[in-house]
Amino acid sequence: MAYQISDACVKCGACAGACPLGIITEGDDRYVIDADQCVSCGTCADTCPMGAIAEA
């Protein structure tokens, strides 16, 4: 299952820089993970200082 970023995101960008596939992009109110390309490695969730990323 792919990871998703919740409303707790403060748009710090840590997840985007950590994603080994580069599939996290900045959205209007939070960063967004391309669910079709996510391999569920968990690197983004481990990096997020707000705990805003979890498996869907």
C-alpha positions in Angstrom: 0.0 0.0 0.0 1.1 3.5 -0.7 1.9 6.1 1.9 -0.3 9.3 2.3 0.4 12.7 3.8 -2.2 14.0 6.2 -3.3 17.5 7.1 -0.6 17.6 9.8 1.9 18.4 7.1 3.6 21.8 7.6 5.2 21.7 4.1 8.8 21.5 5.4 9.9 19.4 2.4 11.8 16.8 4.4 9.9 14.0 2.8 10.4 15.2 -0.7 14.1 15.3 -0.2 14.2 11.9 1.4 12.1 10.0 -1.1 14.5 7.7 -3.1 12.1 7.8 -6.1 11.5 11.5 -6.1 7.7 11.1 -6.3 6.7 13.5 -3.6 5.7 17.0 -4.8 4.5 20.2 -3.2 0.7 20.6 -3.3 -1.4 23.6 -2.4 -1.7 22.9 1.3 0.7 19.9 1.8 3.1 17.6 0.0 1.6 14.8 -2.1 2.9 11.3 -2.8 2.2 9.7 -6.2 0.4 6.6 -5.0 0.9 4.8 -8.3 4.7 5.0 -8.0 5.1 4.6 -4.2 6.8 1.4 -3.3 6.0 1.7 0.4 9.6 1.9 1.5 8.7 4.2 4.5 11.6 6.6 4.1 9.3 9.5 3.9 7.4 8.5 7.1 10.6 8.0 9.0 11.8 11.5 7.9 8.7 13.5 8.6 9.2 15.5 11.8 5.4 16.0 12.2 4.5 12.3 11.9 2.1 13.3 9.1 2.8 10.3 6.8 1.3 6.9 7.2 0.4 3.9 5.0 -3.0 4.2 3.4 
